[in-house]
Amino acid sequence: MTTTTNGRYPEDEQGTEQKDPAESNRGGNSLYGKPAKQNSRESDGTNEDLFAGFWMRFWAYFTDLIILFSLNGLLLSPFYFTGEGEIWGFITLYAVCNAIITYGYFVLMTKFYGQTLGKMIFGLRVVRVNREKLKWSDIIFREVVLRFAYRSLVITNLAYIVVAFTPQKAGIHDMIADTRVIHSRK
C-alpha cells in the first residue's frame, strides 16, 4: 500500500483514494447521504423562512424591556416627585402612562417596521402566515390583547415556552394572531 499525494491516507486495493471522514461529513448528512441544511432554507432556491427560536426571541424581548425601562425612566421620572397619585382606586397615573408607552412601543414598532428595536438588533421580523402586510387588527390583538393576557398572571408567562416546541417556533399568541417571527437577515 502506498500513500496518497497528500501523504495522509493510503489507497485501497482498487487504487482509489480513501476520503477523510471529516471531509465527507462536511456539508452533508453522512447517515442518509443527503446534504445537510445550513439553516432551514433549501439550497434548491426555495424561499423557506428560517423561524426564530425561543432563545433568539427571548434575548430580543429582553433587549426591548431594557429599552422600555430606560425610556419609561426618562419620560416618567416626574411622576416620582408628584407622589404617583391614584386615579382609579389602586391604579396610578404612572401605571397608566407606563402601559401606554409600553404597549404603544410594541404596537407602533411592529406595525411600521415589522420589528421592535430588540428584534432589529437580533435580525428578527414579525410576518403574517399568508405573507400579506400586517394589519392593525393583527398587531393590536398580538401586541396588546395577548401580551396583556400573558402579563396578567405570573403563570401565563410560561406560555412563551411553547415557542421552543412547535415546528414553526410559534407561540400561542402567534398561532392565534396568524403571525410568525422569522430571521430577516440572510
C-alpha positions in Angstrom: 0.0 0.0 0.0 1.2 3.5 -0.8 0.2 6.9 0.4 -1.8 9.5 -1.5 -0.2 12.7 -2.8 -1.2 14.5 0.4 0.6 11.8 2.4 -2.2 11.2 4.9 -4.4 8.4 3.6 -3.4 5.2 1.9 -5.1 4.0 -1.3 -7.2 0.9 -1.1 -6.7 -2.2 -3.3 -8.7 -0.7 -6.2 -6.4 2.3 -6.5 -8.9 4.8 -5.3 -8.2 7.3 -2.6 -10.0 6.9 0.8 -11.8 10.0 1.9 -11.2 11.9 5.1 -14.3 11.2 7.4 -14.4 14.8 8.5 -14.4 16.0 4.8 -17.1 13.6 3.8 -19.4 14.9 6.6 -18.8 18.5 5.7 -21.9 19.9 4.0 -23.8 16.6 4.2 -25.5 14.2 6.4 -23.5 11.0 6.4 -26.3 8.9 7.8 -28.7 9.5 4.8 -26.3 10.7 2.1 -28.3 14.0 1.8 -26.8 17.4 2.0 -27.4 19.0 5.4 -29.5 22.1 5.6 -27.4 25.0 6.8 -30.4 26.8 8.4 -33.9 25.9 7.3 -33.5 27.3 3.8 -33.4 24.7 1.0 -30.4 25.0 -1.3 -32.6 24.4 -4.3 -33.7 28.0 -4.4 -37.0 27.8 -2.5 -37.6 30.7 -0.2 -38.4 28.9 3.0 -38.2 31.2 6.1 -36.0 30.5 9.0 -38.2 30.8 12.0 -36.8 32.4 15.1 -36.4 30.1 18.1 -37.1 30.6 21.7 -33.7 32.0 22.8 -33.4 34.5 19.9 -36.8 35.8 20.7 -36.1 35.8 24.4 -33.0 38.0 24.0 -34.8 40.3 21.6 -37.6 40.7 24.1 -35.2 41.2 27.0 -33.5 44.0 24.9 -36.9 45.6 24.4 -37.5 45.5 28.1 -34.2 47.3 28.8 -35.1 49.9 26.2 -38.6 50.4 27.7 -37.2 50.5 31.2 -34.8 53.3 30.1 -37.5 55.1 28.1 -40.0 55.0 30.9 -37.4 56.1 33.4 -36.7 59.2 31.4 -40.2 60.1 30.5 -42.0 59.1 33.7 -39.5 60.3 36.3 -41.5 63.5 37.1 -44.2 61.1 38.5 -41.8 60.1 41.3 -42.0 63.7 42.6 -45.7 64.0 42.4 -46.5 61.0 44.7 -47.8 59.0 41.7 -51.4 59.9 42.7 -54.1 57.3 42.4 -56.7 57.9 39.7 -58.9 54.8 39.8 -58.6 53.2 43.2 -55.3 51.3 43.1 -54.3 52.3 39.5 -51.8 55.2 39.4 -51.2 57.7 36.7 -47.7 56.4 36.5 -49.0 52.9 35.7 -51.4 54.1 33.0 -48.6 56.1 31.3 -46.2 53.2 31.6 -48.8 50.9 29.9 -49.4 53.4 27.2 -45.7 53.7 26.4 -45.0 50.0 26.6 -47.9 48.8 24.5 -47.6 51.8 22.2 -43.9 50.8 21.6 -44.7 47.2 20.7 -47.7 48.2 18.5 -46.2 51.1 16.6 -42.8 49.5 16.0 -44.3 46.2 14.9 -46.9 47.9 12.6 -44.5 50.4 10.9 -41.2 48.3 10.9 -42.4 44.8 11.4 -40.0 44.6 14.3 -39.1 46.2 17.6 -35.7 47.6 18.3 -34.8 44.3 20.1 -35.9 42.3 17.0 -33.9 44.7 14.8 -30.7 44.1 16.8 -31.2 40.3 16.6 -32.3 40.3 13.0 -35.9 39.1 13.6 -39.2 40.2 12.0 -42.9 39.6 12.6 -44.8 38.4 9.4 -48.3 37.1 8.7 -48.6 33.5 7.8 -50.0 34.3 4.4 -47.2 36.9 3.8 -49.6 39.8 3.4 -48.9 43.1 5.1 -49.5 43.2 8.8 -52.9 44.6 9.6 -53.8 46.9 12.6 -56.1 44.2 13.9 -53.3 41.6 13.9 -51.0 43.9 15.7 -53.5 45.1 18.3 -54.5 41.6 19.0 -51.0 40.2 19.1 -49.2 43.0 20.9 -51.9 44.3 23.3 -54.6 41.7 24.0 -52.3 38.6 24.1 -49.3 40.4 25.6 -51.7 41.7 28.4 -53.1 38.2 28.9 -49.5 36.9 29.2 -48.6 39.5 31.8 -51.8 39.3 33.8 -50.7 36.3 35.8 -47.2 35.1 36.5 -48.0 31.5 35.4 -49.2 32.7 32.0 -45.6 33.8 31.2 -44.8 30.1 30.9 -46.9 30.0 27.7 -43.9 31.6 25.9 -42.1 28.2 26.3 -44.4 26.8 23.6 -42.2 28.6 21.1 -39.4 26.1 21.8 -41.5 23.0 20.9 -43.5 24.0 17.8 -42.2 23.3 14.3 -42.5 26.9 13.1 -41.4 28.3 16.5 -44.8 29.9 17.0 -46.0 30.9 20.4 -49.7 30.7 21.4 -50.0 34.5 20.6 -48.5 33.8 17.1 -50.9 30.9 16.4 -53.9 33.0 17.4 -52.9 36.1 15.5 -51.6 34.1 12.5 -48.2 35.6 12.7 -44.7 34.1 12.8 -41.3 35.6 13.8 -38.6 34.9 11.3 -34.9 35.8 10.7 -34.8 38.9 8.5 -31.1 38.6 7.7 -30.0 36.1 5.1 
